Amino acid sequence: MREVTGNLGGLKPSELKALERIYRRRVPPHEMVSAELATFMCELSREIGRQVGVLISRRGDIEHVAVGDASRIMLPAVGRVRAGHGRFRGLRLVHTHLRNEPISRDDLVDLALLRLDLVAAVGVTQDGRPGDLHLAHLVPPREKMSPWTVLAPVPFHRASVDVEELVGALEEEFDRALPATRATSGSERAVLVVMESRQTRASGSTESRVHELRELCRTAGIAVTDVAVQRRPEPDPKYLIGRGKLEDVLVQAMQYDAGLLIFDPDLTPGQAHAIADFTDLKVIDRTILILDIFAQRARSRDAKLQVELAQLRYRLPRLQEENTMMSRLVGGIGGRGPGETKLEIGRRRARERVHRLEHEIDQTRRQRAGRRAERTRREMPIVGIVGYTNAGKSTLLNTLTGSEVLVEDKLFATLDPTTRRLRFPRERELILADTVGFIRDLPKDLAQAFRATLEELQDADLLLHVVDVADPDREAQIVAVERILNDLDLAGTPRLLVYNKIDRLTPEARAGLVFERQAIVLSARDAQTARPLLAAMEEALWREGRMERGTLQE
């Protein structure tokens, strides 16, 4: 005899035997539930004071018998993996409602998350007989519409639903509708989950965080299907956004055929574990997304080493044997890069790999220090280009030096430091160094791993802080870059503030920038607009003989 699951505490042996006998019954495939089975379930439900439910296959077999409490059913773990595009699970839920109440929100969430064929609630009358039949089913995704339909209740003895015909028609409708929601073929589809709390407001507005997360997804090749924002004073310690909101998000993901949830802010190991246990969707956070972008774009050996180190440092606290979050990341977004083959290694081997990577990165750091020392011996000043990601740093390097460094309208197009010579009149030369872009709330593991790369800035005589002046969130970006420069002990290095992309502003907006922060305004694509910057660099480096032996003298 198959097992009865759910809330069985306090039931008599005779009641348990009666529940077990339900498995012997069979329902005609075209009927929602037979009158005999519905009557038996209502009588038993009235006797024990709890909801009784069955999951029925399309053949009419009873696959599961479950017992709830007086207000909800407790379904068994039938697995949450959906049954494919446009297809349901092949099971329908029929359960009792002790007060003849309509379909509940819990019923609808079960319908959506388990992708059931149908959900039916049979009301129980005072004498333990079937009352009204309440029915709900899923509908194809439509903008701003509910993912399900709840039909009007009818007396059970008058119900005439042909289950085979109804489910077949629904699946055909899903087959027709879903291709329209998957216009971005080949891209992973994601729902963004952003939580606003007292802590997150310090790092920028919710709108700017959502915009930046969308840009990160665009860079990573992810199609964003929907955005869920949850506002609460403090993060939920278990689910970040709370269980109820998480259920809503999962329903959204199901409705738009998304297989990926991306959270901002980052999840703690405990939250990642709890959410991964709650759903079979792939679950990542902002840090994993940034690491994935770095893994896609790492080309040099140095960059690959640093990406792998950052990945392992992030994953070490999350390498729990029972945690499905990390094992679900193999391949695709969040699971690529030099470290992807290390996902299943144990903690000890992961730590050994971290130590080995740290040693190799130290070697590359010493090699880079040697090259910097050689430049110093040649008495050649170094100017570092810093700024928020996608501010136009590489474009500026190309314009000033005539180079052809990779330029893309994406975040983190540059990972490896790129140096070029820039020649001035009177036989003056300098080294112009392009570096990886900064981002607010830069993941700690990533910042530590790329410290070796950013050491190129330690010997800089002058910094050019490039700002995308057309970005409405530029003030917060300037603050984020200044904070990172302080963390790198570069607060004392002289710098010039460069407002880039003025070609994207109206003439009125440009006029208002003349005296703002004493910035130099230009378009990095137009060499003519860069002349004031060249003059300011020459003035800062060589005026009154300040440049001596390759060092800027204060």
C-alpha angles and dihedrals in degrees: 000000000000118000126264111223138198133043101005100147115125096012119139119243089246091054091050090050090051091052091049091053089064088076089067093063127091130201124213105254093237094051125083090219132335119254091238093053093044091051092048092049093049093049091048092045091052090048096052097033093232138104115263121202140180133197108217124197123223088257089060096252120141103241100174138012115201136179125209135175128269094288109031144022123241109218124204122247099272091161127263100234107120121238098244136277112327093357130112128214096262093240131102125201120225116178141156129256111206096207096040087249123163128258109303130221089251089057091051093048090051089049092053102038095044091039091225122186092237141339120221129183118198112203117226117224125214091266093049097258128131111275123176124355114226117193136186135176139177123263129203116272115276128173114273093353132121115261092228142045124220112205123217112268119254131189108272095237090055097047114117108174117157099212096190093052095044096048092044091053092048093052091050089051091050091049090055096043104042098066088064090057092050098057091135096071115194095020125110110245118225143183113216115221114198123180121201117204138147090274096050095050089070091065097053142293121310090243092056092046091051091048092050092047089051090052091050089052092049090052091049093048096249123146110222110216100176144351124224118195121192121190118199135143094243133015116261104254093222108032102015092223098038130261097270094052090045089056089052091050092050090051089052090050091050092048094053096038093244119162099187135065118198117194130202122217103040120268122242115234089256093051092046090051094048095047092046089053090050096057142019091222116111109265123202137153136217094276093053089048092053091046089051091053090050090049091052093050102039108116108155124067090245093055093046091051092050094047092050091048091051091048094052094045090053095045099045095084088045098051096107117151094228096042111105095187097085097037089054090059097070104128127359127039112003094009105071133091137066092313100050094098088057097062095102098044119114126252094261095053090044091055090048090053090049091054091048092050092048089053093050092047090051088056092052089047090056091048090051091048089054091054091049090050090053091054090049091053088055088056092235117151119230123221116192123206111215135167148114117316114277092015091128102263097141091045089054091049090052093048095048097044104027091241129146102224114163111275123187134164089239137098118269096009087154121055104150120064111253121202127194134172119246118198124211130188119276092044093291121151136177139182115246112203123197115200140189113287122254127232133192116267089016105201109259094226091051093048091051093047094049095044087098090058093045090052084085084080095054092081095040115129092199136015126212107208104203117201129188096232092189092061110100089214095055096120092058089046091052090051091049092052093047090051092052092047088053090051088053091052091246097121091108097051112107113248144182120219110226120194106205132189096039086152087076093059130084117248089253092053091048092053090057092058097062096096100021111125089332088275128169109236123210147133110247089213093059114067091195092063090052095065094092089053092052090050091049091049092051091046092049094048105037110020113127091358093293092147107081126161091347094301128110107236116212 
